[in-house]
Amino acid sequence: MHSNLQDDFRKEETDRLAAVKSFENERKARVEIETSRDTISKDLEKITQEKKCVSDQLKMLQETNRRLQEYNASLQQYNSNLQNEANKNGETISRLQKEKSAVMESLSSTRDHASSLKNQLDSSRSSQQDAVKQKDELKKEISFIRIELQQVRDDRDHLLAQVQSLAMEVAEYKEISGKSSKSLETITAKAATCFCQSGEIKLLRQQLASSNEKLKRADLTAIEVITEYEEQKKTVIDLQDRLADAELQIVEAEKIRKKLHNTILELKGNIRVFCRVRPLLHDTELGSTDRSVVSYPTSIESLGSGIDLTNNAQMYSFTFDKVFNQGASQGEVFEEISQLIQSALDGYKVCIFAYGQTGSGKTYTMMGKTECAEQYGLIPRSLEQIFQTSQSLQSQGWKYKMQASMLEIYNETIRDLLSPSRPTSVDTSGGLTKHYSIKHDTNGNAVVSDLTIVDVCSSEQVSFLLQQASLNRSVGKTLMNEQSSRSHFVFTLRIVGVNERTEQQIEGVLNLIDLAGSERLAKSGSTGDRLKETQAINKSLSALSDVIFSIAKKEDHVPFRNSKLTYLLQPCLGGDSKTLMFVNISPEATSVGESLCSLRFAARVNSCEIGIPRRQTQT
C-alpha cells in the first residue's frame, strides 16, 4: 500500500514537475509572443507610414498623368495645326504646278509664287523647329515620369517583401497558437489585420497597374507624335525638293525666253526702222489743217507700218517695221522697243538712235520731258526697265554691275559731258585741251579713251547724270528750231551680269543716241558758228548715209572712218549688234522736202543686212 502511495506520489510529483515545466514553457512562449506583438505593432506603424508615402506618391503620379494628358491634348491640337499647314503647303504646290504651265506668258507671276512658297517654307521650318523643341521637352517629361515610376516599383517590391515576411511570422504564430488558445485569438486578430493590409496592398497594386497602363498609353502617344513629326519632316523635305525643282524650271524657262526673244528679234531684222510723226505744234501749223502732207494707208498689209508723203501733188509711199502717227504717246513708243532693251540685260549689244531734220522731235523721243512721268522719253524709260528687271532677276542668282558714260560729237570733236573739268576745258579757238580717241576692243565695242565712266546703281542716279549732261550739251537757235541740238549725243550703258548659281557671266551694251538734226543751209539761216555747226552736222550725216549705202550694196569697203560718228557707230552698223533707228519727221508742208529725204534714208537703212547678233557670255 505504502509503495503504491509512493509510486502515486512520484507520479504526481513527476506530473507536477511536468506541469510546472509546461507552465514555464508557456510563460516563456507568452513573453516571446508579447515581444513579437510589439515588434509587429511597430512594423504595422511603419507599414502605415509607408502606405501614406505610397499614397502621396500615387497622388503625385496621378497629377503628373493629368498634366501629361493636358499636354498630349495641346500637342494633338498643335499636330492638327501642323497638318493644316501641310495641307496649305500642298495646295500651294498644286497651284505652283498649274502656274508652271503658263511660265512663258506670266514669268513674273511664277517668280511671285516661288517667293511666296519660300516664305511658307520658312514658316514650315520655324514650325518644324518648334515641334522639335516640344518633342525634346516631351521626352524629358517622359523620362522624369519613368524615373518616378521606377521608384514606385522599388517601393512596391519592398512592401511585397515585408508582406511575405509577415506571412511567415503568421505561420509561426499559428503553430504556437495550438499551445495557447488565448494567444491564438490574439494572433488571429493580428492575422485579420494583416489580411486587411494585404487587401490594401492589392488595391495599391491595381492602382500601380493602372498607372503603368496610363504610362504605356502616354508612350504610345509620344511614339505617334514622333511618327507624325517624321512624316511632317518628310513633307517639308518634299516641299524643299519641289521648290528646288520649281527654281530650276524657272531658270530653264528664263533661258528659253531669252532664246525665243532673240529669235524673234532676229526674224524682225538686225537693223529695224521705226518712223514717228510729231504732231502739229505752232499756231501756224494748227491753223491750217490742210497743210499736213502726211497720211497713213488703211490696208491690212500696211496698217501700222505704212506712211504716205505728198509732195507737189505726187504721193510717195514707204513701209517700215512700225509707224507711229501724231497721236502716239511716249509709252506706246517705248512698248515697241522694250524687248530690245531686255536684250541688253541678256548680254547683247543694242543701239537705238534717232534721225531726222531739226525740229522733228528726236530729242523729245529720246529724252522727253522730265517734269511729267507720262512724257518721259526712251532713255529714262529704258533705264527704269533695266534697273527694275535687274532687281527682279536677283531671285534667280543674277547680280549686275552697270557703268554709264555720256559724250557729244560737236564739229567732229568728242566732248565728255560728265567731265567735272569740262566747263574750263575749251580754249579760245574752240578746241579742247584733252584729246579723246575712239578704239575698238576685242569684243567689238567702241571705247573712247579718257572718257568719264560712272558706276550707277539706280535710275534716279542716271537721271541726275542725264540732267548734268543736258546742261553741258551744245545747243543753239536757228530759223527751224528755237533750241536746236548742235551735236550728236551718245549715252552708253555697259552691263556686266554674273549668276552665282550657274557661274554664268554676260556683258551687254546699250547705246542710246540722239543725232543732231539735218537741215539745209538756206532754210536754217545759219551764219558764223551756227554755219560751221550745220556744215559739220551735215557732213557727219552724209558720212552715215555713205556707210548705210555701202552696207546695203554689200561693198567690201565701208567708209566708217570718214566721220567720228560713223566710226563710233561701227560696232552697231557693221557688227553683231541689234540696232534700231527712229526716223522723226514733221507733218507740215514746209518741211516736206526734208521729210522726204529722211524717209528715203530710213528706207535704205531698213534694207541693210548686218551680222547675226552674238550674245557675250562667259562660264
C-alpha positions as CSV (number, residue, x, y, z in Angstrom):
1,M,0.0,0.0,0.0
2,H,2.8,2.3,1.1
3,S,4.8,1.5,-2.1
4,N,1.7,2.2,-4.1
5,L,1.2,5.6,-2.5
6,Q,4.9,6.4,-3.0
7,D,4.5,5.4,-6.7
8,D,1.4,7.6,-6.9
9,F,3.3,10.4,-5.2
10,R,6.2,10.1,-7.5
11,K,3.8,10.0,-10.4
12,E,2.0,13.1,-9.2
13,E,5.4,14.8,-8.4
14,T,6.5,13.9,-11.9
15,D,3.2,15.3,-13.3
16,R,3.6,18.4,-11.2
17,L,7.1,18.9,-12.3
18,A,6.0,18.4,-15.9
19,A,3.1,20.8,-15.4
20,V,5.5,23.3,-13.8
21,K,7.9,22.9,-16.7
22,S,5.0,23.2,-19.2
23,F,3.8,26.3,-17.4
24,E,7.3,27.8,-17.6
25,N,7.5,27.0,-21.3
26,E,4.1,28.6,-21.8
27,R,5.1,31.6,-19.8
28,K,8.3,31.9,-21.9
29,A,6.3,31.5,-25.1
30,R,3.8,34.1,-23.9
31,V,6.7,36.5,-23.2
32,E,8.1,35.8,-26.7
33,I,4.6,36.3,-28.3
34,E,4.2,39.7,-26.5
35,T,7.7,40.7,-27.7
36,S,6.7,39.7,-31.2
37,R,3.4,41.6,-30.9
38,D,5.3,44.8,-30.0
39,T,7.6,44.2,-33.0
40,I,4.6,43.6,-35.2
41,S,2.9,46.7,-33.9
42,K,6.0,48.7,-34.8
43,D,6.2,47.1,-38.2
44,L,2.5,47.9,-38.8
45,E,3.1,51.5,-37.8
46,K,6.0,51.6,-40.2
47,I,3.8,49.9,-42.9
48,T,1.1,52.5,-42.3
49,Q,3.6,55.4,-42.7
50,E,5.0,53.7,-45.9
51,K,1.4,53.3,-47.1
52,K,0.8,57.0,-46.6
53,C,4.0,57.8,-48.5
54,V,2.9,55.5,-51.3
55,S,-0.5,57.2,-51.3
56,D,1.2,60.6,-51.6
57,Q,3.4,59.3,-54.4
58,L,0.3,57.9,-56.2
59,K,-1.3,61.3,-55.9
60,M,1.7,62.9,-57.4
61,L,1.7,60.3,-60.1
62,Q,-2.0,61.0,-60.8
63,E,-1.3,64.7,-61.0
64,T,1.6,64.1,-63.4
65,N,-0.6,61.9,-65.5
66,R,-3.2,64.6,-65.6
67,R,-0.7,67.2,-66.7
68,L,0.6,64.7,-69.3
69,Q,-2.9,64.3,-70.7
70,E,-3.3,68.0,-70.9
71,Y,0.0,68.3,-72.6
72,N,-1.0,65.5,-75.0
73,A,-4.2,67.3,-75.8
74,S,-2.3,70.5,-76.6
75,L,0.2,68.5,-78.7
76,Q,-2.6,67.0,-80.6
77,Q,-4.0,70.5,-81.3
78,Y,-0.6,71.5,-82.5
79,N,-0.3,68.4,-84.7
80,S,-3.7,69.4,-86.2
81,N,-2.5,72.9,-86.9
82,L,0.7,71.5,-88.4
83,Q,-1.4,69.1,-90.6
84,N,-3.5,72.2,-91.8
85,E,-0.3,74.0,-92.6
86,A,0.9,70.9,-94.5
87,N,-2.4,70.9,-96.4
88,K,-2.0,74.6,-97.2
89,N,1.6,73.8,-98.4
90,G,0.2,71.1,-100.6
91,E,-2.4,73.4,-102.1
92,T,0.4,76.0,-102.7
93,I,2.5,73.3,-104.5
94,S,-0.6,72.3,-106.6
95,R,-1.1,76.0,-107.5
96,L,2.6,76.3,-108.4
97,Q,2.3,73.3,-110.7
98,K,-0.6,74.9,-112.5
99,E,1.1,78.2,-112.8
100,K,4.3,76.5,-114.2
101,S,2.4,75.6,-117.4
102,A,1.9,79.3,-118.1
103,V,5.5,80.4,-117.3
104,M,6.1,81.6,-120.9
105,E,3.2,84.0,-120.6
106,S,3.5,85.1,-117.0
107,L,7.1,84.6,-115.8
108,S,6.8,87.4,-113.2
109,S,3.7,85.8,-111.6
110,T,5.7,82.5,-111.3
111,R,8.5,84.3,-109.6
112,D,6.0,85.8,-107.1
113,H,4.5,82.4,-106.3
114,A,8.0,81.0,-105.9
115,S,8.8,83.8,-103.4
116,S,5.5,83.0,-101.6
117,L,6.5,79.4,-101.5
118,K,9.8,80.3,-100.0
119,N,8.1,82.3,-97.2
120,Q,5.8,79.4,-96.5
121,L,8.8,77.1,-96.4
122,D,10.5,79.4,-93.9
123,S,7.3,79.3,-91.8
124,S,7.2,75.5,-92.0
125,R,10.9,75.4,-91.0
126,S,10.1,77.6,-88.0
127,S,7.1,75.3,-87.1
128,Q,9.4,72.3,-87.5
129,Q,11.9,73.8,-85.1
130,D,9.1,74.4,-82.6
131,A,7.9,70.8,-82.9
132,V,11.5,69.6,-82.3
133,K,11.7,71.7,-79.2
134,Q,8.4,70.4,-77.9
135,K,9.4,66.8,-78.7
136,D,12.6,67.3,-76.6
137,E,10.5,68.7,-73.7
138,L,8.1,65.8,-74.0
139,K,11.0,63.3,-73.9
140,K,12.4,65.0,-70.8
141,E,9.0,64.7,-69.0
142,I,8.5,61.1,-70.1
143,S,12.0,60.2,-68.7
144,F,11.1,62.0,-65.5
145,I,7.9,60.0,-65.2
146,R,9.7,56.8,-65.9
147,I,12.2,57.6,-63.0
148,E,9.3,58.2,-60.6
149,L,7.6,55.0,-61.8
150,Q,10.8,53.1,-61.2
151,Q,10.8,54.5,-57.6
152,V,7.2,53.4,-57.1
153,R,8.1,49.9,-58.4
154,D,11.0,49.7,-56.0
155,D,8.8,50.7,-53.1
156,R,6.2,48.1,-54.2
157,D,8.9,45.4,-54.2
158,H,10.0,46.5,-50.7
159,L,6.3,46.3,-49.5
160,L,5.9,42.9,-51.0
161,A,9.0,41.6,-49.3
162,Q,7.6,42.9,-46.0
163,V,4.3,41.3,-46.6
164,Q,6.0,37.9,-47.3
165,S,7.9,38.3,-44.0
166,L,4.7,39.0,-42.1
167,A,3.1,36.0,-43.7
168,M,5.9,33.7,-42.5
169,E,5.6,35.2,-39.0
170,V,1.8,34.5,-39.1
171,A,2.5,30.9,-39.9
172,E,4.8,30.6,-36.9
173,Y,2.2,32.2,-34.7
174,K,-0.4,29.6,-35.9
175,E,1.9,26.8,-34.7
176,I,2.4,28.4,-31.3
177,S,-1.4,29.1,-31.0
178,G,-2.0,25.4,-30.7
179,K,-0.5,25.6,-27.3
180,S,-2.4,28.6,-26.1
181,S,-6.0,29.4,-27.1
182,K,-5.7,32.9,-25.8
183,S,-2.6,33.5,-27.7
184,L,-4.3,32.0,-30.8
185,E,-7.2,34.5,-30.6
186,T,-4.7,37.4,-30.3
187,I,-2.7,36.1,-33.2
188,T,-5.9,35.5,-35.2
189,A,-6.9,39.2,-34.7
190,K,-3.4,40.2,-35.8
191,A,-3.7,38.0,-38.9
192,A,-7.1,39.6,-39.8
193,T,-5.3,43.0,-39.6
194,C,-2.6,41.7,-41.8
195,F,-5.2,40.4,-44.3
196,C,-6.8,43.9,-44.3
197,Q,-3.4,45.3,-45.1
198,S,-3.0,42.7,-47.8
199,G,-6.2,44.0,-49.4
200,E,-4.9,47.5,-49.3
201,I,-1.7,46.3,-50.9
202,K,-3.7,44.6,-53.6
203,L,-5.5,47.9,-54.2
204,L,-2.2,49.6,-54.4
205,R,-1.1,47.0,-56.9
206,Q,-4.2,47.7,-59.0
207,Q,-3.6,51.4,-58.9
208,L,0.1,50.8,-59.8
209,A,-1.0,48.6,-62.7
210,S,-3.4,51.4,-63.9
211,S,-0.6,53.9,-63.7
212,N,1.6,51.6,-65.7
213,E,-1.2,51.3,-68.3
214,K,-1.5,55.1,-68.5
215,L,2.2,55.4,-68.9
216,K,2.1,52.9,-71.7
217,R,-0.6,54.9,-73.4
218,A,1.5,58.0,-72.9
219,D,4.4,56.2,-74.5
220,L,2.2,55.2,-77.5
221,T,1.0,58.8,-77.8
222,A,4.6,60.0,-77.8
223,I,5.5,57.5,-80.4
224,E,2.6,58.6,-82.6
225,V,3.7,62.3,-82.1
226,I,7.2,61.3,-83.2
227,T,5.9,59.4,-86.1
228,E,3.7,62.4,-87.2
229,Y,6.7,64.6,-86.8
230,E,8.8,62.4,-89.0
231,E,6.0,62.5,-91.6
232,Q,5.9,66.3,-91.4
233,K,9.7,66.4,-91.7
234,K,9.4,64.2,-94.9
235,T,6.7,66.6,-96.2
236,V,8.9,69.6,-95.6
237,I,11.8,67.9,-97.4
238,D,9.5,67.0,-100.3
239,L,8.4,70.7,-100.4
240,Q,12.0,71.8,-100.4
241,D,12.7,69.4,-103.3
242,R,9.7,70.7,-105.2
243,L,10.8,74.3,-104.6
244,A,14.3,73.5,-105.9
245,D,12.7,71.9,-109.0
246,A,10.5,74.9,-109.5
247,E,13.5,77.2,-109.3
248,L,15.4,75.1,-111.8
249,Q,12.3,75.2,-114.1
250,I,12.2,79.0,-113.7
251,V,15.9,79.2,-114.7
252,E,15.3,76.9,-117.7
253,A,12.2,78.9,-118.7
254,E,14.3,82.1,-118.5
255,K,16.9,80.6,-120.8
256,I,14.1,79.5,-123.2
257,R,12.6,83.0,-123.0
258,K,15.9,84.6,-123.9
259,K,16.4,82.3,-126.8
260,L,12.9,82.8,-128.2
261,H,13.2,86.6,-127.6
262,N,16.5,86.7,-129.5
263,T,15.0,84.6,-132.3
264,I,12.0,86.9,-132.6
265,L,14.2,89.9,-132.9
266,E,16.4,88.2,-135.4
267,L,13.4,87.4,-137.5
268,K,12.4,91.0,-137.4
269,G,15.8,92.0,-138.7
270,N,19.0,93.2,-137.1
271,I,18.6,96.8,-138.2
272,R,15.0,97.8,-137.7
273,V,13.5,101.2,-138.5
274,F,10.6,102.9,-136.8
275,C,9.0,106.1,-138.1
276,R,7.4,108.7,-135.8
277,V,5.5,111.7,-137.0
278,R,5.4,114.6,-134.5
279,P,2.1,116.4,-134.0
280,L,1.4,120.0,-135.3
281,L,2.6,122.3,-132.6
282,H,2.7,126.0,-133.6
283,D,-0.4,128.2,-134.2
284,T,0.5,128.5,-137.9
285,E,0.6,124.7,-138.1
286,L,-2.6,124.2,-136.2
287,G,-4.5,126.9,-138.1
288,S,-4.2,125.1,-141.4
289,T,-5.1,121.5,-141.2
290,D,-4.7,121.1,-145.0
291,R,-1.0,121.9,-144.6
292,S,-0.3,118.4,-143.3
293,V,1.3,116.3,-146.1
294,V,1.4,113.0,-144.2
295,S,-1.2,110.2,-144.4
296,Y,-1.4,106.6,-143.4
297,P,-2.6,103.7,-145.6
298,T,-5.5,101.7,-144.2
299,S,-4.9,98.4,-146.0
300,I,-4.3,95.4,-143.8
301,E,-0.8,94.8,-145.1
302,S,0.3,98.4,-144.5
303,L,-1.7,99.2,-141.4
304,G,0.6,100.5,-138.6
305,S,3.7,100.1,-140.8
306,G,3.0,102.3,-143.8
307,I,3.2,106.1,-144.4
308,D,2.4,108.2,-147.4
309,L,4.0,111.6,-148.1
310,T,2.5,114.0,-150.6
311,N,4.8,116.5,-152.4
312,N,3.8,118.6,-155.4
313,A,0.6,116.5,-155.9
314,Q,2.7,113.3,-156.0
315,M,2.4,110.7,-153.4
316,Y,5.4,108.7,-152.1
317,S,4.7,105.5,-150.1
318,F,7.1,104.0,-147.5
319,T,6.9,100.9,-145.4
320,F,8.9,100.4,-142.1
321,D,8.8,98.0,-139.2
322,K,6.5,100.3,-137.3
323,V,4.9,103.8,-137.9
324,F,3.7,106.0,-135.1
325,N,1.3,108.7,-136.0
326,Q,0.9,112.1,-134.4
327,G,-1.2,110.8,-131.6
328,A,1.2,108.1,-130.4
329,S,2.2,108.6,-126.7
330,Q,5.7,108.1,-125.2
331,G,4.5,104.9,-123.5
332,E,3.2,103.4,-126.7
333,V,6.5,104.1,-128.5
334,F,8.6,102.6,-125.6
335,E,6.4,99.5,-125.5
336,E,7.6,98.6,-129.0
337,I,11.3,98.7,-128.0
338,S,11.0,97.3,-124.5
339,Q,12.0,93.8,-125.8
340,L,15.1,95.3,-127.5
341,I,16.1,96.9,-124.1
342,Q,15.7,93.5,-122.5
343,S,18.3,92.1,-124.9
344,A,21.0,94.4,-123.3
345,L,20.4,92.6,-120.0
346,D,20.6,89.3,-121.8
347,G,24.2,90.0,-122.9
348,Y,23.7,91.6,-126.4
349,K,24.9,94.9,-127.8
350,V,22.0,97.2,-128.5
351,C,21.9,100.5,-130.3
352,I,19.0,102.9,-130.7
353,F,19.4,106.2,-132.5
354,A,17.1,109.0,-133.6
355,Y,17.5,110.5,-137.0
356,G,15.6,113.4,-138.7
357,Q,15.6,117.1,-139.5
358,T,15.9,119.8,-136.9
359,G,12.6,120.3,-135.0
360,S,11.2,116.8,-135.9
361,G,11.0,115.6,-132.3
362,K,14.2,113.5,-132.0
363,T,15.2,114.8,-128.6
364,Y,11.6,114.6,-127.3
365,T,11.5,110.9,-128.4
366,M,14.8,110.1,-126.8
367,M,14.8,112.3,-123.7
368,G,11.2,113.5,-123.3
369,K,10.3,115.9,-120.6
370,T,11.5,115.2,-117.0
371,E,8.7,117.3,-115.4
372,C,6.0,114.7,-116.3
373,A,6.4,111.0,-116.0
374,E,4.0,110.4,-118.9
375,Q,6.3,112.3,-121.2
376,Y,9.5,110.5,-120.2
377,G,11.5,109.6,-123.3
378,L,13.1,106.3,-124.4
379,I,16.3,106.8,-122.4
380,P,14.7,107.4,-119.0
381,R,12.1,104.6,-119.6
382,S,14.8,102.2,-120.8
383,L,16.9,102.8,-117.7
384,E,13.9,102.3,-115.4
385,Q,13.1,99.0,-117.1
386,I,16.7,97.8,-116.8
387,F,17.1,98.5,-113.1
388,Q,13.6,97.1,-112.3
389,T,14.3,93.9,-114.3
390,S,17.8,93.5,-112.8
391,Q,16.3,93.7,-109.3
392,S,13.7,91.0,-110.1
393,L,16.4,88.7,-111.5
394,Q,18.3,88.7,-108.2
395,S,15.9,85.9,-107.1
396,Q,17.4,83.8,-109.9
397,G,21.0,84.4,-108.7
398,W,21.9,87.3,-111.0
399,K,23.9,90.3,-109.9
400,Y,24.6,93.2,-112.2
401,K,27.2,96.0,-112.4
402,M,26.4,98.9,-114.6
403,Q,28.6,101.8,-115.9
404,A,27.4,104.9,-117.7
405,S,29.1,107.4,-120.0
406,M,27.8,110.3,-122.0
407,L,29.5,112.3,-124.8
408,E,28.7,114.5,-127.7
409,I,30.3,114.9,-131.1
410,Y,30.5,118.6,-131.8
411,N,32.2,119.8,-135.0
412,E,33.9,116.4,-135.4
413,T,35.3,116.7,-131.8
414,I,34.4,114.5,-128.9
415,R,33.3,116.1,-125.7
416,D,32.9,114.4,-122.3
417,L,29.6,115.6,-120.9
418,L,30.3,114.1,-117.4
419,S,33.8,115.5,-117.0
420,P,34.0,117.8,-114.0
421,S,36.6,120.0,-115.7
422,R,34.6,120.4,-118.9
423,P,33.5,124.0,-118.4
424,T,37.1,125.1,-118.4
425,S,38.5,122.7,-120.9
426,V,37.5,124.7,-124.0
427,D,40.2,127.1,-125.3
428,T,39.5,130.4,-127.2
429,S,39.8,128.7,-130.6
430,G,37.0,126.3,-129.8
431,G,39.3,123.3,-129.3
432,L,39.7,121.1,-126.2
433,T,42.7,120.7,-124.0
434,K,42.0,117.0,-123.7
435,H,42.1,114.7,-126.7
436,Y,39.7,111.8,-127.0
437,S,40.3,108.9,-129.4
438,I,38.0,106.1,-130.5
439,K,39.2,102.5,-130.4
440,H,37.5,99.1,-130.7
441,D,38.2,96.4,-128.2
442,T,38.4,92.6,-128.7
443,N,34.7,92.2,-128.1
444,G,33.9,94.7,-130.9
445,N,32.8,97.5,-128.6
446,A,33.7,101.2,-129.3
447,V,35.9,102.6,-126.5
448,V,36.7,106.3,-126.1
449,S,39.9,107.0,-124.3
450,D,39.9,109.1,-121.1
451,L,36.1,109.2,-121.1
452,T,34.5,109.6,-117.7
453,I,32.8,106.4,-116.7
454,V,30.4,106.4,-113.7
455,D,29.2,103.3,-111.8
456,V,25.5,103.5,-111.5
457,C,23.0,101.5,-109.4
458,S,19.7,103.3,-109.8
459,S,17.6,105.0,-112.4
460,E,17.5,108.2,-110.2
461,Q,21.3,108.4,-110.3
462,V,21.3,108.1,-114.1
463,S,18.6,110.7,-114.4
464,F,20.7,113.1,-112.4
465,L,23.7,112.4,-114.8
466,L,21.4,113.0,-117.8
467,Q,20.3,116.4,-116.4
468,Q,24.0,117.3,-115.9
469,A,24.8,116.1,-119.5
470,S,21.9,118.1,-120.9
471,L,23.1,121.3,-119.3
472,N,26.6,120.7,-120.8
473,R,25.3,119.8,-124.3
474,S,25.8,122.2,-127.1
475,V,22.6,123.9,-128.3
476,G,21.8,126.9,-130.5
477,K,19.0,128.8,-132.1
478,T,18.2,128.5,-135.9
479,L,15.3,129.6,-138.0
480,M,13.9,126.0,-137.9
481,N,14.2,125.5,-134.1
482,E,14.3,127.8,-131.1
483,Q,16.7,125.5,-129.2
484,S,18.4,123.1,-131.7
485,S,20.8,120.3,-130.7
486,R,24.1,121.2,-132.4
487,S,25.8,117.9,-131.6
488,H,25.3,114.2,-131.7
489,F,24.5,112.9,-128.1
490,V,25.7,109.4,-127.2
491,F,24.6,107.7,-124.0
492,T,26.3,104.3,-123.3
493,L,25.4,101.9,-120.5
494,R,27.7,98.8,-120.1
495,I,26.1,95.9,-118.2
496,V,28.0,93.1,-116.6
497,G,25.9,90.3,-115.1
498,V,27.1,87.3,-113.0
499,N,24.9,84.4,-112.0
500,E,26.2,83.0,-108.7
501,R,24.2,79.7,-109.1
502,T,25.2,78.8,-112.7
503,E,28.5,80.8,-112.7
504,Q,27.5,82.3,-116.0
505,Q,28.6,85.8,-116.9
506,I,27.2,88.1,-119.6
507,E,28.3,91.5,-120.9
508,G,25.7,93.7,-122.6
509,V,26.0,97.2,-124.0
510,L,23.2,99.7,-124.5
511,N,23.8,102.7,-126.8
512,L,21.1,105.4,-127.0
513,I,21.9,108.2,-129.5
514,D,20.2,111.5,-130.2
515,L,21.6,112.7,-133.5
516,A,21.8,116.3,-134.4
517,G,19.1,117.5,-136.8
518,S,19.7,117.6,-140.5
519,E,18.9,120.9,-142.2
520,R,19.5,122.8,-145.4
521,L,21.8,125.8,-145.1
522,A,19.4,128.1,-146.9
523,K,16.5,127.1,-144.8
524,S,18.2,127.2,-141.4
525,G,19.6,130.7,-141.9
526,S,22.8,129.7,-140.1
527,T,25.7,132.1,-140.0
528,G,29.1,132.2,-138.2
529,D,29.4,129.5,-135.6
530,R,25.9,128.1,-136.5
531,L,27.1,127.8,-140.1
532,K,30.2,125.8,-139.1
533,E,28.0,123.6,-136.8
534,T,25.5,122.9,-139.6
535,Q,28.2,122.1,-142.1
536,A,29.8,119.6,-139.6
537,I,26.4,118.0,-138.8
538,N,25.5,117.6,-142.5
539,K,29.0,116.2,-143.2
540,S,28.7,113.5,-140.5
541,L,25.2,112.6,-141.5
542,S,26.3,112.4,-145.1
543,A,29.1,110.0,-144.0
544,L,26.4,108.0,-142.2
545,S,24.5,107.8,-145.4
546,D,27.6,106.6,-147.3
547,V,28.1,103.9,-144.7
548,I,24.5,102.7,-145.0
549,F,24.6,102.7,-148.7
550,S,27.8,100.7,-148.7
551,I,26.3,98.1,-146.3
552,A,23.1,97.9,-148.4
553,K,25.2,97.3,-151.6
554,K,27.4,94.8,-149.6
555,E,30.6,96.5,-150.7
556,D,33.9,95.2,-149.5
557,H,35.0,98.6,-148.1
558,V,32.7,100.5,-145.8
559,P,33.9,104.1,-145.0
560,F,33.4,104.0,-141.3
561,R,36.5,106.2,-140.7
562,N,35.1,109.2,-142.7
563,S,33.4,110.6,-139.6
564,K,33.8,110.4,-135.8
565,L,30.1,109.5,-135.7
566,T,30.3,106.5,-138.1
567,Y,33.5,105.2,-136.5
568,L,31.8,105.3,-133.1
569,L,28.7,103.5,-134.6
570,Q,30.8,100.9,-136.4
571,P,30.1,98.0,-133.9
572,C,26.3,98.8,-134.2
573,L,26.1,99.1,-138.0
574,G,28.7,96.6,-139.2
575,G,29.0,94.1,-136.3
576,D,26.8,91.8,-134.3
577,S,24.7,94.4,-132.6
578,K,20.9,94.8,-132.5
579,T,20.2,98.2,-134.0
580,L,17.0,100.3,-134.2
581,M,16.7,103.7,-135.9
582,F,13.9,106.1,-135.3
583,V,13.3,108.4,-138.2
584,N,11.4,111.5,-137.0
585,I,9.6,113.7,-139.5
586,S,7.5,116.8,-139.3
587,P,3.9,116.7,-140.8
588,E,3.9,120.4,-142.0
589,A,4.1,121.2,-145.7
590,T,7.1,123.5,-145.4
591,S,9.2,120.5,-144.2
592,V,8.1,118.1,-146.9
593,G,11.5,118.2,-148.7
594,E,13.4,117.3,-145.6
595,S,10.9,114.7,-144.6
596,L,11.2,113.0,-148.0
597,C,15.0,112.9,-147.7
598,S,14.7,111.4,-144.2
599,L,12.2,108.7,-145.2
600,R,14.4,107.7,-148.2
601,F,17.4,107.4,-146.0
602,A,15.4,105.4,-143.5
603,A,14.2,103.1,-146.3
604,R,17.9,102.5,-147.2
605,V,18.7,101.6,-143.6
606,N,15.7,99.2,-143.4
607,S,17.1,97.3,-146.4
608,C,20.6,96.7,-144.8
609,E,21.6,93.3,-143.5
610,I,24.4,93.1,-140.9
611,G,25.9,90.2,-138.9
612,I,23.9,88.0,-136.7
613,P,23.7,89.3,-133.1
614,R,26.1,87.5,-130.8
615,R,25.5,87.2,-127.1
616,Q,28.6,87.9,-125.0
617,T,28.7,85.3,-122.2
618,Q,31.3,83.6,-120.1
619,T,31.1,80.5,-117.9
